[in-house]
Amino acid sequence: MYCVETNRLSHSFSAHASVLNNINLQVPTGSIYGFLGPNGAGKTTTLRLLLGLLKKQQGDIRVFDKPMQQHRIEILRKTGSMIESPSLYSHLTATENLRLLQKIYQCPKERISQSLHTVGLADTGNKKAGQFSLGMKQRLSIAVALLHQPALLILDEPTNGLDPNGIIEIRDLLKKLNEEQGISIIISSHLLSEIEKLVTHVGIISRGNMVFQGTLKDLINKQQQASSLIIETSDTEGSKAIIRSMQLNGTVENDRIMLPIPSKEVIAILNRQLVSSGIDVYEMSPVKKDLETIFMELINH
Amino acid sequence: MNIAFINCFAAEWMKKRRSFASWLVLIGGFFIPFITLIIFLVYPKQLLSMHVDISRNFWGLLFQHSWQSMAFMLLPMGIVLAVSLITQIEFKNNGWKQLHAAPISFKNIYFSKLAVLLVMLLQLFVLFNIGIYLSAVIPSFFNRNIPFPNYAINFGFFLKENGKYFIICLPMVALQYIISLQFKNFLIPVGTGLALVIGGLIALSWKYIYMIPSAYTALYFIRSKGNNVPVHNLLEWSLGYFLLFILLGYWLYVSKKEKG
């Protein structure tokens, strides 16, 4: 069951420049979905379309299994969002900012202090939002998004401007909201490292195209598949023949054989075969690509 | 009126708290009466001349006297500034996207903001009238030669005249609202609005002046002084324009491709 689903979502700001091409986003209910991509890949455009901030041109958007266009208000009542830079009234205090939204959302007044407490802004008193640091503004924006206890949170790069401590705090907070209240979260970022400890699912977008979508485990599997084994022996040709006889594909580069990393059991058998054939094994080392490299390869492909 | 609209209006009303637009209403309401007060204190003869013949309707004379500068310049310019400042609150604070991602209909957003503007205009009229009263009362405390204006106030006259000025301001509020909603750059709506005000004043004697709503307050003032103006049904024109502008503005607002 998906809480957000798009089907062939496309968008362009001018006739010749397409920003999104057939995006099929699938965000499982109860997941933390990391929406990744470099700057200008189309993340914010996708999120703005999900919230109805941009007029849909092509494709379908379903949120909570209902079409967005026909059920806009009903969907937004259960959705909290923060898109790009904070949307705060700088001449009002944190409490006043929340109070006016509390009127719109018609949620209990207690939610104002609860939300401020959740993001650590309970003691800002009469300080105007305009006098807040960027980090405080980000926190207040998250408080705004949480005010009405939404079932879905859409956060566009929420840790921008936060110090490392702040990033960890926000990450813990989102994890807690997801685990304790079952809130589905879509969080966009251009840094995999920033959200890999948080997300359960990942969608990677590059130049308006979805290049990967799946669980974090799928991405880790992809990482393992992309790793290779380097073998250096006293007889490269002989070694290559043995590798081929084991139905493995190896290529020779600078007298070293490189092959897709097999299972550890296969590596042990291969080593035994080489030694028993009288070939000296100088090196047998796995070269693992980290998630960041996989991510970079996906977006640069 | 539904509860969602009332809540939306309450939220919009809160947004203008401590904003320059709300100060502008306060300052704008008392500005002309304050200047009048200073004139009466420095040149008491001007006020005394109104006291001489009560049959000439003291309050009516004072009302006309105060409206002169208000109708020609201050009110139209105040409307341009206040309306632009109110919509600018959203642009300046990146507020549109938060507002449009909230569970409110576009209709409630558009009309609650417009309602705030109209209530602010009403506030300005109330303050202006209090100011008119005080500008005649205060000098009598400082100058023994000036009598206290003990005359009965014709509330019916005040209500009727204020009501007419209010209606005449409506198309200008709606037109400025349309322009201000379209542009993020504050200078564009303010510049356009002021150009319309000045253009209207220059063209006051033009036979098609009724085409320019920004000149209506000045036209009404001229007519109330007994002079002839090229258009006689100003109130009808005002209401017609207002209806046209709010509907056009709503259509433009709803049709916007990007809402934050």
Boltz contact constraints between the chains, C-beta under 6 A:
constraints:
  - contact:
      token1: [A, 51]
      token2: [B, 101]
      max_distance: 6.0
  - contact:
      token1: [A, 53]
      token2: [B, 97]
      max_distance: 6.0
  - contact:
      token1: [A, 53]
      token2: [B, 100]
      max_distance: 6.0
  - contact:
      token1: [A, 53]
      token2: [B, 259]
      max_distance: 6.0
  - contact:
      token1: [A, 53]
      token2: [B, 260]
      max_distance: 6.0
  - contact:
      token1: [A, 54]
      token2: [B, 258]
      max_distance: 6.0
  - contact:
      token1: [A, 55]
      token2: [B, 257]
      max_distance: 6.0
  - contact:
      token1: [A, 73]
      token2: [B, 103]
      max_distance: 6.0
  - contact:
      token1: [A, 76]
      token2: [B, 103]
      max_distance: 6.0
  - contact:
      token1: [A, 77]
      token2: [B, 103]
      max_distance: 6.0
  - contact:
      token1: [A, 81]
      token2: [B, 101]
      max_distance: 6.0
  - contact:
      token1: [A, 83]
      token2: [B, 97]
      max_distance: 6.0
  - contact:
      token1: [A, 85]
      token2: [B, 94]
      max_distance: 6.0
  - contact:
      token1: [A, 87]
      token2: [B, 94]
      max_distance: 6.0
  - contact:
      token1: [A, 87]
      token2: [B, 95]
      max_distance: 6.0
  - contact:
      token1: [A, 87]
      token2: [B, 97]
      max_distance: 6.0
  - contact:
      token1: [A, 87]
      token2: [B, 98]
      max_distance: 6.0
  - contact:
      token1: [A, 89]
      token2: [B, 15]
      max_distance: 6.0
  - contact:
      token1: [A, 89]
      token2: [B, 93]
      max_distance: 6.0
  - contact:
      token1: [A, 90]
      token2: [B, 93]
      max_distance: 6.0
  - contact:
      token1: [A, 91]
      token2: [B, 18]
      max_distance: 6.0
  - contact:
      token1: [A, 91]
      token2: [B, 19]
      max_distance: 6.0
  - contact:
      token1: [A, 100]
      token2: [B, 11]
      max_distance: 6.0
  - contact:
      token1: [A, 100]
      token2: [B, 14]
      max_distance: 6.0
  - contact:
      token1: [A, 103]
      token2: [B, 7]
      max_distance: 6.0
  - contact:
      token1: [A, 103]
      token2: [B, 10]
      max_distance: 6.0
  - contact:
      token1: [A, 103]
      token2: [B, 11]
      max_distance: 6.0
  - contact:
      token1: [A, 104]
      token2: [B, 7]
      max_distance: 6.0
  - contact:
      token1: [A, 104]
      token2: [B, 11]
      max_distance: 6.0
  - contact:
      token1: [A, 104]
      token2: [B, 102]
      max_distance: 6.0
  - contact:
      token1: [A, 104]
      token2: [B, 104]
      max_distance: 6.0
